[in-house]
């Protein structure tokens, strides 16, 4: 681990400062909702082709349970260890440098790939609107990345306020859709996929019991990235209080929306038709003014999540770089306290991934990274409860380790489900994860920065253990 003189430490960290005290709990809740809201507009519906309505419904309930349990655990961890590293910080304290880095890499895989998937869905909405002859294509993806990375470079205060406003518009769009879908709802539409000969197949489970498991990654899309809220800890007002309030409030809103969108979109448009739709709420409505309005608001919702996850990947990259796990140049901030290369470099990677045009495949890849990080974060919660029972915890998880163990078990099943859906895509993510770990083994573990906040947390814990 690298140690520096006080002067060197001050100079190093001075170049890597975020703007503190910017976000209260409403902005944090807005960040959580904004990061996820695109999942209500596109992506989840591909799960109908894996499990049918019944299979996706069961998967959504189980994944909703996983996220709820996890959110309670993250609320505790985020209040106790408030740094920009989020899940990486928690795992660094509980599982050491290897576990911390592995968690950070898993989160980074999720957040680098998720915007690419969302960008392909944005292309689908743009294409359906046909504005000024605009059609889906690589230049649409490039414009989206360039525009929203540029806004983030202006500073976090402006970015978070813009995210909250965009998310509010997107939620209004979902409400309008639901009101318009009620007259078209037909329970028979929920089960219009013919049962296969799979084990346990029925009208409600046309792809059998295995279809429920295969639908996990798409059910996750209703909630994926709500866990990004703790990444804003260093920029939050009173994180010990605002972090739990913000992430729990966001999860409550998302859980309600997930169930309503699954039931009414499928019931209005039909499971078979909606399962392959690029913009399911729009296709679930009859042609007319409302359909056009929802189409525009769907585009806003996708933008909200894209915008928010760009913020999330930049903070995860920033934290790993500041501590020396990734090249240190990635954590240098500009005059407005925005980490320039931490925004740009993952953005370039994401843009290149959009060129595949495979939104469903990218979704599954993002879920792999997410679910793997959940396994490690929930393990961290259990370990810290047992190893450091006296750690100051301004907020405590209801049910304690029993709650986070439920999330841990379901997260393991979710990781395995990504291989069930697309073994190649999940395998490529596993390979990328292995390459990141090789970098750590061969280089970066010998060049960690002792003065980084996450490393200081770990050093403090080690010192307290020595005293005992």
VEXLOMI-670976 format. One record per atom (N, C-alpha, C): residue in three letters; y, z, x. Coordinates in steps of 0.1 Angstrom, whole numbers, plus 2048, in hexadecimal, padded with zeros to 3 digits. Each point is the difference from the previous one (the first is absolute). Example, Ala and Ser with C-alpha at 12.3 -4.5 7.8 and 13.67 -1.06 7.14 Angstrom:
REM residues 2
ALA7C784E884 ALA80C8007F7 ALA80C800809 SER80B7F97FC SER80B800809 SER80B8087F8 
//
This chain:
REM residues 468
UNK7F4800808 UNK80C8007F8 UNK80C800809 UNK80A7F87FC UNK80D7FF808 UNK80980C7FD UNK80580680B UNK80A80A7FE UNK80D7FB806 UNK80B8057FB UNK80D7FB805 UNK80980C802 UNK80B7FE808 UNK80A80B802 UNK8088017F3 UNK80780B7FE UNK8088017F3 UNK80A7F47FF UNK8067FC80B UNK8097F47FF UNK7F97F47FB UNK7F47FD806 UNK7F97F57FC UNK7FB8007F2 UNK7FC80C7FC UNK7FC8027F2 UNK80B7FD7F6 UNK80C805803 UNK80B7FE7F7 UNK8047F17FF UNK8007FA80C UNK8037F1800 UNK7F57F87F9 UNK7F4804801 UNK7F57F87FA UNK8018027F1 UNK80180C7FB UNK8018037F1 UNK80D7FB7FA UNK80B7FF808 UNK80C7FC7FB UNK8007F17FB UNK7F77F9807 UNK7FF7F27FC UNK7F67FE7F5 UNK7FA80B7FB UNK7F67FF7F6 UNK80280A7F5 UNK80C7FF7FA UNK8048097F5 UNK8017FA7F3 UNK7FB8067F6 UNK8017FC7F2 UNK80C8077F9 UNK8057FB7F5 UNK80B8077F9 UNK7FA80B7F7 UNK80380C803 UNK7FA80C7F9 UNK8088037F4 UNK7F98087F6 UNK8078057F5 UNK8047F57F6 UNK7FA7F5800 UNK8047F57F7 UNK7FB8007F2 UNK7F38047FF UNK7F97FF7F3 UNK7FC80D7FA UNK8048027F3 UNK7FB80B7F8 UNK7F47FC7F9 UNK7FA8097F8 UNK7F37FD7FA UNK8007F47F6 UNK80B7FE7F9 UNK8007F47F7 UNK7FF7F3809 UNK8067FF80B UNK7FF7F4808 UNK7F27FF806 UNK7FA80C804 UNK7F2800805 UNK7F67FB7F5 UNK8038057F4 UNK7F77FC7F4 UNK8027F17FE UNK80D7FB801 UNK8027F27FF UNK7F97F880A UNK80080580D UNK7F97F980A UNK7F17FF7FD UNK7FA80B7FB UNK7F27FF7FC UNK7FD7F67F5 UNK8088007F6 UNK7FE7F77F5 UNK8037F1804 UNK80A7FF808 UNK8047F2804 UNK7F57FA809 UNK7FA809809 UNK7F67FB809 UNK7F37FA7F8 UNK7FE8067F4 UNK7F37FD7F9 UNK8027F77F4 UNK80D7FE7FB UNK8027FA7F3 UNK7FB7F2800 UNK7FF7F980B UNK7FB7F2800 UNK7F18007FB UNK7F980B803 UNK7F28007FC UNK7FE7FF7F1 UNK80A8047F8 UNK7FF7FE7F2 UNK8037F27FB UNK8077F8809 UNK8037F27FC UNK7F67F6805 UNK7F980380B UNK7F67F6805 UNK7F780780A UNK7F37FB801 UNK7F7805809 UNK7F48087FA UNK8048097F8 UNK7F58097F9 UNK7F77F77F8 UNK8057F67FA UNK7F87F87F6 UNK7F47F9807 UNK8007FE80D UNK7F57FA806 UNK7F38097FF UNK80380C7FD UNK7F480A7FE UNK7F97FD7F4 UNK8067F97F6 UNK7F97FC7F4 UNK7F47F7803 UNK8027F780B UNK7F67F7804 UNK7F5807808 UNK80280C804 UNK7F6808807 UNK7F880A7F7 UNK8078067F6 UNK7FA80A7F8 UNK8017FE7F1 UNK8087F67FC UNK8037FF7F2 UNK80A80B7FC UNK8048017F3 UNK80980A7FC UNK7FB80E801 UNK7F48027FC UNK7FA80D801 UNK7FF80580E UNK7FB7F7809 UNK7FE80480E UNK80E803806 UNK80A7F87FE UNK80D802806 UNK80680D7FA UNK7FE8027F3 UNK80580C7FA UNK7FB80D806 UNK7F2800802 UNK7FA80B807 UNK80580280E UNK8017F4807 UNK80580180E UNK80E805800 UNK8097FC7F7 UNK80E8057FF UNK80080F7FE UNK7F88057F7 UNK80080E7FE UNK7FC80880C UNK7F57FB807 UNK7FC80680C UNK80A7FF80C UNK8067F5801 UNK80A7FE80B UNK80D8087FC UNK8038017F4 UNK80B8087FB UNK7FE80F804 UNK7F38047FE UNK7FD80E803 UNK80180280F UNK7FB7F6808 UNK80180180F UNK80F801804 UNK8087F87FB UNK80E800804 UNK80780D7FB UNK7FD8047F4 UNK80780D7FC UNK7FC80B809 UNK7F3801803 UNK7FB80B809 UNK8077FE80E UNK8017F4805 UNK8057FE80D UNK80F803800 UNK8077FC7F5 UNK80F803800 UNK80380E801 UNK7F88097F9 UNK80280E801 UNK7FE80580E UNK7F67FA807 UNK7FD80480E UNK80C7FB809 UNK8057F47FE UNK80A7FB808 UNK80E8077FD UNK8018057F4 UNK80C8087FD UNK80180C809 UNK7F4807801 UNK7FF80C809 UNK8037FC80E UNK7F97F6805 UNK8017FC80E UNK80E7FB804 UNK8067F87F6 UNK80E7FB803 UNK80A80B800 UNK7FE80A7F8 UNK80A80B800 UNK7FE80980C UNK7F4801805 UNK7FD80980C UNK8037F980D UNK7FE7F3801 UNK8027F880C UNK8097F47FE UNK80D8027FD UNK8097F57FC UNK8057F880C UNK7F97F5803 UNK8047F780A UNK7FE7F17FB UNK8067F7807 UNK7FF7F27FC UNK7F17FA801 UNK7F8808807 UNK7F27FB802 UNK7F78017F4 UNK8048087F6 UNK7F78017F4 UNK7F2804803 UNK7F77F87FB UNK7F1803802 UNK7FC80180E UNK8067F8809 UNK7FD80180E UNK80480E806 UNK80B8067FB UNK80480D805 UNK7F680A7FB UNK7FC7FF7F4 UNK7F680A7FA UNK7F3800808 UNK7FB7F4803 UNK7F37FE807 UNK80280480E UNK80C7FD806 UNK80280480E UNK7FF80F802 UNK8058087F6 UNK80080E801 UNK7F18057FE UNK7F97FA7F7 UNK7F38057FC UNK7F57FA809 UNK8017F4804 UNK7F47F9806 UNK8037FB80E UNK80C804806 UNK8037FC80D UNK8057F2802 UNK8037FC80C UNK8067F3802 UNK7F87F47FB UNK7F3801802 UNK7F77F57FB UNK8017FF7F1 UNK7FE80B7F9 UNK8018007F2 UNK80D7FC7FA UNK80B805807 UNK80D7FC7FC UNK8037F1801 UNK7FC7FB80C UNK8037F2802 UNK7F77F77F7 UNK7F38047FE UNK7F87F97F6 UNK8067FF7F2 UNK80580B7FC UNK8078017F3 UNK80C7F77FF UNK80880180B UNK80C7F7800 UNK7FD7F2800 UNK7F67FC807 UNK7FB7F2801 UNK7FB7FB7F2 UNK7F88087FA UNK7FB7FD7F2 UNK80C7FE7F7 UNK80A809800 UNK80C7FE7F8 UNK8077F3803 UNK8017FE80D UNK8087F4804 UNK7F97F37FC UNK7F3800800 UNK7F87F47FB UNK8037FE7F1 UNK80080B7F9 UNK8037FF7F2 UNK80E7FB7FD UNK80A805807 UNK80E7FD7FD UNK8047F3806 UNK7F97FB80A UNK8037F3806 UNK7FB7F57F7 UNK7F48027FA UNK7FA7F67F8 UNK8048007F1 UNK80380C7FB UNK8048007F2 UNK80C7F87FC UNK80B800808 UNK80B7F77FD UNK7FC7F1800 UNK7F77FD809 UNK7FB7F2800 UNK7F97FC7F3 UNK7F88097FB UNK7FA7FE7F3 UNK80A7FE7F5 UNK80A80A800 UNK80A8007F6 UNK8097F3801 UNK8027FB80C UNK8087F4802 UNK7F97F47FA UNK7F3800800 UNK7F97F57FA UNK8018017F1 UNK80080C7FA UNK8028027F2 UNK80E7FC7FC UNK80A803809 UNK80E7FC7FD UNK8017F17FF UNK7F87F9809 UNK8007F1800 UNK7FB7FB7F2 UNK7F68077FB UNK7FA7FC7F3 UNK80A8027F5 UNK80880A800 UNK80A8027F6 UNK80C7F6801 UNK8047FE80D UNK80A7F6802 UNK7FC7F27FB UNK7F47FD803 UNK7FA7F37FC UNK8017FF7F1 UNK7FC80B7F9 UNK7FF7FF7F1 UNK80E7FF7FA UNK80A806806 UNK80D7FF7FB UNK8067F2802 UNK7FD7F980B UNK8057F3802 UNK80F7FF801 UNK80680A806 UNK80F800801 UNK8057F580A UNK8087F77FB UNK8067F6809 UNK7F67F8808 UNK7F47FF7FA UNK7F67F9807 UNK7F880780A UNK80380D801 UNK7F980980B UNK7F18007FD UNK7F87FE80A UNK7F28027FE UNK7FA80980B UNK7F58057FE UNK7F9809809 UNK7FE7F980E UNK80280780B UNK7FE7FA80D UNK80480A80B UNK7FD7FC80C UNK80280980C UNK80F804801 UNK8097F77FC UNK80E803802 UNK80480A7F6 UNK7FA8027F5 UNK80380B7F6 UNK7FC80D807 UNK7F4800806 UNK7FC80D807 UNK80A80380B UNK8047F6808 UNK80980380B UNK80D8057FB UNK8057FA7F5 UNK80D8057FB UNK7FF80E7FB UNK7F58047FA UNK7FE80D7FB UNK80080A80B UNK7F97FD80B UNK7FF80980B UNK80E801807 UNK8067F5802 UNK80D800807 UNK80B8087F8 UNK8007FE7F3 UNK80A8067F8 UNK7FF80F800 UNK7F48057FD UNK7FE80F7FE UNK7FF80780D UNK7FB7FA80B UNK80180780D UNK80F801804 UNK8087F67FD UNK80E800803 UNK80780B7F8 UNK7FC8037F4 UNK80780B7F8 UNK7FC80D807 UNK7F3802804 UNK7FC80C806 UNK80780380D UNK8047F5807 UNK80780280D UNK80E8067FD UNK8057FF7F4 UNK80D8067FD UNK80080F7FF UNK7F48067FE UNK80080F800 UNK7F88057F4 UNK7FA80C802 UNK7F78057F6 UNK8078047F3 UNK80C805800 UNK8068057F4 UNK8027F47F6 UNK8057F5806 UNK8027F47F7 UNK7F37FB7FB UNK7F6800809 UNK7F27FB7FC UNK7FA8087F5 UNK80080D802 UNK7F98087F5 UNK8077FF7F3 UNK80D800800 UNK8077FE7F3 UNK7FE7F37FA UNK7FF7F5808 UNK7FD7F37FB UNK7F18007FA UNK7F7807807 UNK7F28017FC UNK7FF8067F2 UNK80880B7FE UNK7FF8087F4 UNK8057F77F4 UNK80B7F9803 UNK8067F87F5 UNK7F67F57FC UNK7FA7F980A UNK7F77F67FE UNK7F38057F8 UNK7FB80B804 UNK7F58067FA UNK8038037F1 UNK80C8057FD UNK8048037F2 UNK7FF7F47F8 UNK8057F5805 UNK8007F37F9 UNK7F17FC7FD UNK7F880280A UNK7F27FC7FF UNK7F88087F6 UNK80480D7FF UNK7F98087F6 UNK8057FC7F2 UNK80C7FD7FE UNK8057FB7F3 UNK7F97F37FC UNK7FD7F880A UNK7F97F37FE UNK7F28037FA UNK7F980B806 UNK7F38037FB UNK8008067F2 UNK80B8087FD UNK8018057F2 UNK8027F57F6 UNK8097F6804 UNK8027F47F7 UNK7F37F97FE UNK7F87FE80B UNK7F47F97FE UNK7F78077F7 UNK7FE80D801 UNK7F78087F8 UNK8047FF7F1 UNK80D8007FE UNK8057FF7F2 UNK7FD7F27FA UNK8007F6809 UNK7FD7F27FB UNK7F17FE7FF UNK7F8808808 UNK7F27FD800 UNK7F98077F4 UNK80680A7FA UNK7FA8077F4 UNK7FC7F77F5 UNK8097F77FC UNK7FC7F77F4 UNK7F47F6804 UNK7FF7FD80D UNK7F57F7804 UNK7F3807803 UNK80080D800 UNK7F4807805 UNK7F57FE7F6 UNK7F47FE806 UNK7F47FE7F9 UNK7F4806808 UNK7FA80A7FB UNK7F6807807 UNK7F47F7805 UNK7FE7F57F8 UNK7F67F7804 UNK8037F980E UNK80D7FF803 UNK8047FA80C UNK7FB80880D UNK7FF80D7FE UNK7FC80880B UNK7F27FD805 UNK7F87FB7F8 UNK7F27FE804 UNK7FB7F17FE UNK8097F7803 UNK7FD7F27FE UNK7F97F980D UNK7FD80880A UNK7F87FB80B UNK7F18027FD UNK7F87F6800 UNK7F28017FD UNK7F880880A UNK7F88097FB UNK7F8808809 UNK7F77F8809 UNK7FE80480C UNK7F77F9809 UNK7F2807800 UNK7F77FD809 UNK7F3806800 UNK80080C80A UNK80B804805 UNK80180B809 UNK7FB80D7FA UNK7FB809809 UNK7FB80D7FB UNK80B8087F8 UNK7FC8047F4 UNK80A8087F8 UNK80A7F77F9 UNK7FF7F3800 UNK80A7F77FA UNK8008027F1 UNK80C8007FA UNK8028017F2 UNK80D7F97FC UNK8048007F4 UNK80D7FA7FB UNK80C807808 UNK7FF80D802 UNK80B807806 UNK7FF7FF80F UNK7F47FF805 UNK7FE7FF80F UNK7F87F3803 UNK8077F47FE UNK7F97F3802 UNK7FA7FE80D UNK80580780B UNK7FA7FE80D UNK7F880C804 UNK7FC8087F7 UNK7F780C802 UNK80780B807 UNK7F880A804 UNK80580C806 UNK8077FE80D UNK7FA7F6808 UNK8067FD80D UNK80E7FA7FF UNK8027FA7F4 UNK80E7FA7FE UNK80B80B800 UNK7FC80C7FB UNK80A80B800 UNK80480380E UNK7F7801809 UNK80380380F UNK8087F4806 UNK7FC7F47FC UNK8077F4806 UNK80E7FF7FB UNK8038077F5 UNK80E7FF7FA UNK80980B807 UNK7FB809808 UNK80880A806 UNK80C7FB807 UNK7FF7F6809 UNK80B7FB808 UNK80C7FB7F7 UNK7FC7FA7F4 UNK80A7FB7F7 UNK80680B7F8 UNK7F980A7FC UNK80580C7FA UNK80A807809 UNK7FD80080D UNK809807809 UNK80E7F9800 UNK8007F37FD UNK80D7F9801 UNK80A8057F5 UNK7FB8077F6 UNK8098077F7 UNK80880C807 UNK7FA80580B UNK80680C806 UNK8037FE80F UNK7FB7F6806 UNK8017FE80E UNK80F801805 UNK80280980A UNK80C802807 UNK80980B7FB UNK7FB8077F5 UNK80880C7FC UNK80080A80B UNK7F6800809 UNK7FF80980B UNK80A7FE80B UNK8097F57FE UNK80A7FE80A UNK80C80A7FF UNK8018077F5 UNK80B8097FE UNK80280A80C UNK7F6806806 UNK80280980B UNK8067FA80C UNK7FF7F2801 UNK8067F980C UNK80F802800 UNK8068037F4 UNK80E802800 UNK80580F802 UNK7F7808805 UNK80280E802 UNK80D803809 UNK8017F980B UNK80B802809 UNK80D7FC7FA UNK8007F77F6 UNK80C7FC7FA UNK8038067F2 UNK7F880A7FD UNK8018077F3 UNK80980C800 UNK8068037F5 UNK80780D7FF UNK7F680B7FC UNK80080A808 UNK7F780C7FD UNK7F17FB7FD UNK7F97FA80A UNK7F37FA7FD UNK7F680A7FB UNK80280D803 UNK7F680A7FB UNK8008007F1 UNK80B7FD7FA UNK8018017F1 UNK8007F17FA UNK8077F7807 UNK8017F37FA UNK7F37F8802 UNK7F980280A UNK7F47F7803 UNK7F58037F5 UNK7FC80C7FD UNK7F68027F5 UNK8057FB7F3 UNK80D8037FC UNK8057FB7F3 UNK8007F17FF UNK8047F980B UNK8017F2800 UNK7F37F97FE UNK7F6804808 UNK7F37F9800 UNK7F88037F4 UNK80180C7FB UNK7F98047F3 UNK8067F97F4 UNK80D7FF800 UNK8077F97F5 UNK7FC7F1800 UNK8007FA80B UNK7FC7F2802 UNK7F27FE7FB UNK7F7808803 UNK7F27FE7FC UNK7FF8027F1 UNK8078097FA UNK7FF8017F2 UNK8047F37F8 UNK80B7FA805 UNK8057F47FA UNK7F57F5802 UNK7FB7FF80C UNK7F77F5803 UNK7F38017F8 UNK7FB80C7FE UNK7F38027F9 UNK8017FB7F2 UNK80B8047F9 UNK8027FB7F2 UNK8017F1800 UNK8087FA808 UNK8027F2800 UNK7F37F8803 UNK7F7806809 UNK7F47F9803 UNK7F77FE7F4 UNK7FE80B7F9 UNK7F77FF7F4 UNK8067F77F5 UNK80D8017FE UNK8067F87F6 UNK7FF7F1803 UNK8037FD80D UNK8007F2804 UNK7F27FA7FF UNK7F6807805 UNK7F27FC7FF UNK7FC7FD7F2 UNK8028097F7 UNK7FC7FF7F2 UNK8077F47F9 UNK80D801800 UNK8087F67F8 UNK8017F2806 UNK8007FF80D UNK8007F2806 UNK7F37F97FD UNK7F5808802 UNK7F37FA7FD UNK7FE7FD7F1 UNK80480A7F8 UNK7FE7FF7F2 UNK8097F47FA UNK80B7FD806 UNK8097F67FB UNK7FB7F2805 UNK7FC7FF80D UNK7FD7F3805 UNK7F17FD801 UNK7F880A800 UNK7F17FD801 UNK7FC80380E UNK7F5807802 UNK7FB80380E UNK7FD7F4808 UNK7FA7F67FA UNK7FC7F4807 UNK80C7F9806 UNK80A7FE7F7 UNK80C7F9804 UNK80880880A UNK80280C7FD UNK809808809 UNK7FA80380D UNK7F37FF802 UNK7F980380C UNK8047F780C UNK8057F47FC UNK8047F680B UNK80F7FD800 UNK8078087F9 UNK80F7FD7FE UNK80880480C UNK80A7F8804 UNK80980380B UNK80B80A7FB UNK8038007F3 UNK80A8097FA UNK7FB8057F3 UNK7F78097FF UNK7F98047F4 UNK8098057F4 UNK80B808803 UNK8088047F4 UNK8067F37F9 UNK8057F7808 UNK8067F47FB UNK7F57F87F8 UNK7F47FF805 UNK7F67F87F9 UNK7FA8087F4 UNK80380D7FF UNK7FB8077F5 UNK80A7FF7F4 UNK80B7FA801 UNK80A7FE7F6 UNK8007F27FA UNK8047FF7F4 UNK8027F37FA UNK80D7FA806 UNK8007F2801 UNK80C7FA806 UNK80C8037F8 UNK80B802807 UNK80D8047F9 UNK809807809 UNK80B8057FB UNK80A807808 UNK7FB80C807 UNK7F88087F9 UNK7FB80C806 UNK7F77FD80C UNK7F87F67FF UNK7F77FC80B UNK8097FC80C UNK80A7F97FE UNK8097FC80B UNK80780D806 UNK8048097F8 UNK80780C805 UNK7F6808808 UNK7F48027FB UNK7F5807807 UNK7FD7F980E UNK8007F37FF UNK7FD7F880D UNK80B80480A UNK80C8007FD UNK80B804809 UNK7FE80E805 UNK7FD8097F7 UNK7FF80E803 UNK7F3802809 UNK7F67F87FD UNK7F4801809 UNK8047FC80E UNK8087F6802 UNK8047FD80D UNK80880B807 UNK8088077F7 UNK80880C805 UNK7F680B805 UNK7F58027F8 UNK7F680A803 UNK7F97FD80D UNK7FD7F4802 UNK7F97FC80D UNK80A80280C UNK80C7FC7FD UNK80A80280B UNK80280F803 UNK8008097F6 UNK80180E802 UNK7F5806809 UNK7F47FC7FE UNK7F5805808 UNK8017FA80E UNK8027F3801 UNK8027FA80D UNK80A807808 UNK80C8027FA UNK80B807806 UNK7FC80E805 UNK7F98077F8 UNK7FC80E803 UNK7F680180B UNK7F67F7800 UNK7F580180A UNK8057FB80D UNK80A7F7800 UNK8077FC80D UNK80680D806 UNK8078087F8 UNK80580D804 UNK7F5808806 UNK7F48017F9 UNK7F5809804 UNK7FA7FB80D UNK7FE7F3802 UNK7FA7FC80C UNK80980280C UNK80D7FF7FE UNK80980280B UNK80080E804 UNK7FF80A7F7 UNK80180E804 UNK7F2804806 UNK7F57FA7FC UNK7F4804807 UNK8007FA80E UNK8047F4801 UNK8017FA80E UNK80A807808 UNK80B8047FB UNK80A808807 UNK7FA80D805 UNK7F98087F8 UNK7FB80C804 UNK7F57FF80B UNK7F77F67FE UNK7F57FE80A UNK8067FC80E UNK80B7F87FF UNK8077FB80C UNK80780B807 UNK8088087F8 UNK80880A806 UNK7F780A808 UNK7F48037FB UNK7F7809806 UNK7F87F980C UNK8017F3802 UNK7FA7F980B UNK7F27FA7FC UNK7FC8017F4 UNK7F37FA7FC UNK8017F1800 UNK80B7FB7FC UNK8037F1800 UNK80C7FE80A UNK8027F4804 UNK80B7FD80A UNK80D8077FB UNK80780780A UNK80B8087FC UNK80C7F87FB UNK8017F3804 UNK80B7F87FB UNK8017FE7F1 UNK7F48027FA UNK8007FF7F1 UNK80780A7F9 UNK80480B806 UNK80680B7F9 UNK80F801803 UNK8067F7807 UNK80E801803 UNK8087FC7F3 UNK80A8087FD UNK8077FE7F4 UNK80E7FA803 UNK8067F97F6 UNK80D7FA802 UNK80B80A7FC UNK80C7FB7FF UNK80C8097FE UNK7FF8067F2 UNK7F97FA7F7 UNK7FE8057F2 UNK7F38087FF UNK7FA80480B UNK7F4808800 UNK7F47FA7FA UNK7FF7F3801 UNK7F57F87FB UNK7F77FB80B UNK7F3802800 UNK7F87FC80B UNK7FD7F1800 UNK8077F9808 UNK8017F1800 UNK7F27F9801 UNK7FA80380C UNK7F37F9803 UNK7F58057F7 UNK80180D7FB UNK7F68057F7 UNK8017F97F3 UNK80B7FB7FC UNK8017F87F4 UNK7FC7F1802 UNK8047FB80C UNK7FE7F1802 UNK7F17FD804 UNK7FA807809 UNK7F37FC806 UNK7F58007F5 UNK7FE80B7F8 UNK7F68007F6 UNK8047F57F5 UNK80D7FE7FF UNK8047F57F6 UNK7FB7F3804 UNK8017FD80D UNK7FB7F3805 UNK7F17FF7FE UNK7F980A803 UNK7F18007FD UNK7FD7FE7F2 UNK8078077F7 UNK7FE7FE7F2 UNK8037F27FB UNK80B7FA805 UNK8037F37FC UNK7F57F6804 UNK7FB80280C UNK7F57F7804 UNK7F48017F7 UNK7FD80C7FB UNK7F58027F7 UNK8027F97F3 UNK80D8007FB UNK8037F97F3 UNK7FC7F2800 UNK8007FA80C UNK7FD7F1801 UNK7F27FD7FC UNK7F780A7FF UNK7F37FE7FA UNK8007FD7F1 UNK80B8067FA UNK8017FE7F1 UNK7F58087F8 UNK7F9808807 UNK7F48077F9 UNK80480E7FC UNK8088017F5 UNK80480D7FB UNK7F580B7FE UNK7F67FC7F9 UNK7F58097FD UNK7F980580D UNK7FE7F780A UNK7FA80480D UNK809809807 UNK80D7FD801 UNK809809806 UNK80180E7FA UNK7FF8007F2 UNK80080C7F9 UNK7F4809805 UNK7F47FA801 UNK7F4807804 UNK80280680E UNK8067F8809 UNK80280480D UNK80A80C801 UNK80A7FF7F8 UNK80A80C7FF UNK7F980C7FB UNK7F77FF7F6 UNK7F980B7FB UNK7F780680A UNK7FA7F8809 UNK7F780680A UNK80880A809 UNK80C7FB805 UNK808809808 UNK80580C7F8 UNK8047FE7F4 UNK80480C7F8 UNK7F580A7FE UNK7F47FB7FB UNK7F580A7FD UNK7FC80780D UNK7FF7F980B UNK7FC80780D UNK80B80A803 UNK80C7FE7FE UNK80A80A803 UNK7FF80C7F7 UNK7FC7FD7F3 UNK7FE80B7F7 UNK7F580A804 UNK7F57FA805 UNK7F5808805 UNK80580980B UNK8087FB809 UNK80580880C UNK80A80A7FC UNK8097FC7F6 UNK80A80A7FC UNK7FB80B7F8 UNK7F67FD7F7 UNK7FA80B7F9 UNK7F7809808 UNK7FA7FA80A UNK7F980880A UNK80980A807 UNK80C7FA804 UNK80A808806 UNK80580C7F8 UNK8017FE7F3 UNK80480B7F7 UNK7F680B800 UNK7F37FC7FF UNK7F580A800 UNK80080880D UNK8017F880B UNK7FF80780E UNK80C809802 UNK80C7FC7FC UNK80C809802 UNK7FF80C7F7 UNK7FB7FF7F4 UNK7FE80C7F8 UNK7F780A806 UNK7F57FB807 UNK7F7809806 UNK80480580E UNK8067F7807 UNK80480380E UNK80D808801 UNK8097FC7F7 UNK80D807801 UNK8048057F2 UNK7F980A7FC UNK8038067F2 UNK80E806800 UNK80680480B UNK80D806800 UNK80C7F6802 UNK7FD7F3801 UNK80A7F6801 UNK80A8017F4 UNK80D800802 UNK8098027F5 UNK7FF7F37F7 UNK7FD8037F4 UNK7FE7F57F6 UNK8098037F4 UNK80C7F9800 UNK8098027F4 UNK7FA7FC7F3 UNK7F67F7800 UNK7F97FC7F4 UNK7F1800803 UNK7F98057F7 UNK7F1801802 UNK7F97F77F5 UNK7F67F9805 UNK7F87F77F7 UNK7F98087F5 UNK8027FD7F3 UNK7F88067F6 UNK7F17FE802 UNK7F880A801 UNK7F27FF802 UNK7FC80080F UNK80A7FF809 UNK7FD80180E UNK7F77F5805 UNK7F7803809 UNK7F87F6806 UNK7F67FA7F7 UNK7FD8067F5 UNK7F77FA7F6 UNK8067F37FA UNK80E8017FE UNK8077F47FB UNK8007F580A UNK80380380C UNK8007F580A UNK7F27FB804 UNK7F68087FE UNK7F37FC803 UNK7FB7F57F6 UNK8058027F3 UNK7FD7F57F6 UNK8077F3804 UNK80C801805 UNK8077F3805 UNK7F87FB80C UNK7FB808809 UNK7F97FC80C UNK7F47F87FC UNK7F88057F7 UNK7F37FA7FC UNK8037F27FA UNK80A8007F7 UNK8037F37F9 UNK8067F680A UNK80780580A UNK8067F780A UNK7F57FA808 UNK7F5807804 UNK7F57FB807 UNK7FA7F47F8 UNK7FE8037F3 UNK7FA7F57F7 UNK8097F4800 UNK80D802800 UNK80A7F5800 UNK7FF7F880C UNK7FE80680C UNK7FF7F980C UNK7F47F6800 UNK7F58067FB UNK7F37F87FF UNK8027F57F6 UNK8078027F5 UNK8027F67F6 UNK8077F4805 UNK80980180B UNK8067F4805 UNK7F67F7807 UNK7F6805805 UNK7F57F8806 UNK7F87FA7F5 UNK7FF8067F5 UNK7F87FB7F5 UNK8077F47FA UNK80D8007FF UNK8087F57FB UNK8017F4809 UNK80480380D UNK8027F6809 UNK7FC80580E UNK7F47FF804 UNK7FC80580D UNK8077FA80C UNK8047F37FF UNK8077FA80C UNK80E806801 UNK8078017F5 UNK80E805801 UNK80080F805 UNK7F78087FA UNK7FF80E804 UNK7FC80180F UNK7F67F7804 UNK7FC80080E UNK80B7FC80A UNK8087F77FC UNK80C7FC808 UNK80980C802 UNK8028077F5 UNK80980C801 UNK7FA80B809 UNK7F38017FF UNK7F880A809 UNK8027FC80F UNK7FF7F3802 UNK8027FB80E UNK80E802805 UNK80A7FE7F7 UNK80E803804 UNK80280F803 UNK7F98087F8 UNK80180F802 UNK7FA80380E UNK7F47FA803 UNK7F980380C UNK8097FB80C UNK8077F57FF UNK8097FC80B UNK80B809802 UNK8068057F6 UNK80B80B801 UNK7FA80C807 UNK7F48047FC UNK7FB80C807 UNK7FD7FE80E UNK7FC7F3804 UNK7FD7FD80E UNK80D801808 UNK80C7FC7FA UNK80D801806 UNK80380F803 UNK7FD8087F7 UNK80280E802 UNK7F780680B UNK7F37FC800 UNK7F780580A UNK8037FC80E UNK8057F4801 UNK8027FA80D UNK80F803806 UNK8098027F7 UNK80E800804 UNK80880C7FA UNK8037FF7F3 UNK80A8087FB UNK7FD80F7FF UNK7F4804800 UNK7FD80F800 UNK80480680D UNK8037F880B UNK80480580C UNK810800801 UNK8067FB7F6 UNK80F7FE800 UNK8078067F4 UNK7FA80B7FA UNK8068067F4 UNK80D807804 UNK8098017F7 UNK80D806802 UNK80080F7FB UNK800809809 UNK7FF80E7FC UNK80B8057F7 UNK80C7FA801 UNK80C8057F9 UNK8007FA7F2 UNK7F77F67FC UNK8017FB7F3 UNK7FC80B7F6 UNK8068007F4 UNK7FE80B7F6 UNK7F18027FD UNK7F87F67FE UNK7F28027FD UNK7F980780B UNK8037FC80D UNK7FA80680B UNK80480F802 UNK80D8027FC UNK80480E801 UNK7FA8097F6 UNK7FD7FA7F4 UNK7F98087F6 UNK7F2804805 UNK7F97F6806 UNK7F3802805 UNK80080B80C UNK80A7FE809 UNK80180A80B UNK80380E7FB UNK8088017F6 UNK80380D7FA UNK7F38077FA UNK7F87F77F9 UNK7F38057FB UNK7F780580B UNK7FF7F880B UNK7F880480B UNK80480D807 UNK80D802801 UNK80680C806 UNK7FC80C7F7 UNK8017FE7F3 UNK7FD80B7F7 UNK7F1804801 UNK7F87F6801 UNK7F1802802 UNK7FE80880D UNK8077FD80B UNK7FF80780C UNK80480F7FF UNK80A8027F8 UNK80580E7FE UNK7F58087F9 UNK7FA7FA7F6 UNK7F68077F8 UNK7F4803809 
//
